[in-house]
Amino acid sequence: MKDHVCLGVESTAHTFGIGIVTEKGKILADQRSMYTTEKGGIIPSECANYHRKIKEEILQKALDESKLKIEDIDIIAFSQ
C-alpha cells in the first residue's frame, strides 16, 4: 500500500507556500513566495492580489519538485 500524500497550502499574511509531504512526514516539496513592499508593512488588498497572481506558479513548482501530478494528491490542508 502506498503512503498517502498531502498537499499543504499556506496563505498567511505575506507568505504563500505549498508543501507536499507523505503520511510518514517525508517532505517531497517546499515552495513559497513572499509579498513585500518597498517601505515595509502589508497592504492587505495588494497581498491578496499577489497571492492570486502566484498561486498556480507555486503549485506547479511544488508538483515539479515532488515529481507528482495533482491526481497523486490524496488530501489537501489549508492555513489562512
C-alpha positions as CSV (number, residue, x, y, z in Angstrom):
1,M,0.0,0.0,0.0
2,K,1.4,3.4,-0.9
3,D,1.8,6.3,1.5
4,H,-0.9,8.9,1.4
5,V,0.3,12.3,0.1
6,C,-0.8,15.6,1.5
7,L,-0.6,19.0,-0.3
8,G,-0.5,21.8,2.2
9,V,-1.2,25.4,1.3
10,E,-0.2,28.4,3.4
11,S,-1.8,31.7,2.6
12,T,-1.0,33.8,5.6
13,A,-0.1,37.5,5.8
14,H,2.8,37.9,3.4
15,T,3.6,34.2,2.7
16,F,2.1,32.0,0.0
17,G,3.5,28.5,0.1
18,I,2.8,24.9,-1.0
19,G,4.4,21.9,0.6
20,I,3.9,18.2,-0.3
21,V,4.5,15.5,2.3
22,T,3.9,11.8,2.8
23,E,1.9,10.4,5.7
24,K,5.3,9.4,7.2
25,G,6.5,13.0,7.2
26,K,8.8,12.8,4.2
27,I,9.0,16.3,2.6
28,L,8.6,16.0,-1.2
29,A,8.3,19.7,-2.0
30,D,8.5,23.0,-0.2
31,Q,7.8,26.1,-2.4
32,R,6.9,29.6,-1.3
33,S,6.9,33.2,-2.2
34,M,6.6,36.3,0.0
35,Y,4.8,39.5,-0.7
36,T,6.9,42.6,0.2
37,T,6.7,46.3,-0.2
38,E,9.5,48.8,-0.6
39,K,8.5,50.6,2.6
40,G,7.6,47.6,4.6
41,G,4.3,46.6,6.1
42,I,1.5,44.6,4.5
43,I,-1.2,46.2,2.3
44,P,-4.0,43.6,2.5
45,S,-5.5,44.1,-0.9
46,E,-2.1,44.1,-2.7
47,C,-1.1,41.0,-0.7
48,A,-4.3,39.2,-1.8
49,N,-3.7,40.1,-5.4
50,Y,-0.1,38.9,-5.2
51,H,-1.3,35.5,-3.8
52,R,-3.8,35.2,-6.6
53,K,-1.2,36.0,-9.2
54,I,1.4,33.5,-8.0
55,K,-0.7,30.6,-6.8
56,E,-0.5,28.5,-10.0
57,E,3.2,29.1,-10.4
58,I,3.9,27.9,-6.8
59,L,1.7,24.9,-7.2
60,Q,3.4,23.9,-10.4
61,K,6.9,24.3,-8.8
62,A,5.8,22.1,-5.9
63,L,4.5,19.4,-8.2
64,D,7.6,19.5,-10.3
65,E,9.8,19.3,-7.2
66,S,7.9,16.3,-5.9
67,K,7.7,14.7,-9.3
68,L,4.0,14.2,-8.8
69,K,0.8,15.1,-10.6
70,I,-2.2,16.7,-8.9
71,E,-4.0,13.4,-9.3
72,D,-1.4,11.8,-7.0
73,I,-2.5,14.0,-4.1
74,D,-4.8,12.3,-1.5
75,I,-5.6,15.2,0.8
76,I,-5.3,18.9,1.0
77,A,-4.6,21.1,4.1
78,F,-5.0,24.9,4.1
79,S,-3.8,27.5,6.5
80,Q,-5.1,31.1,6.2
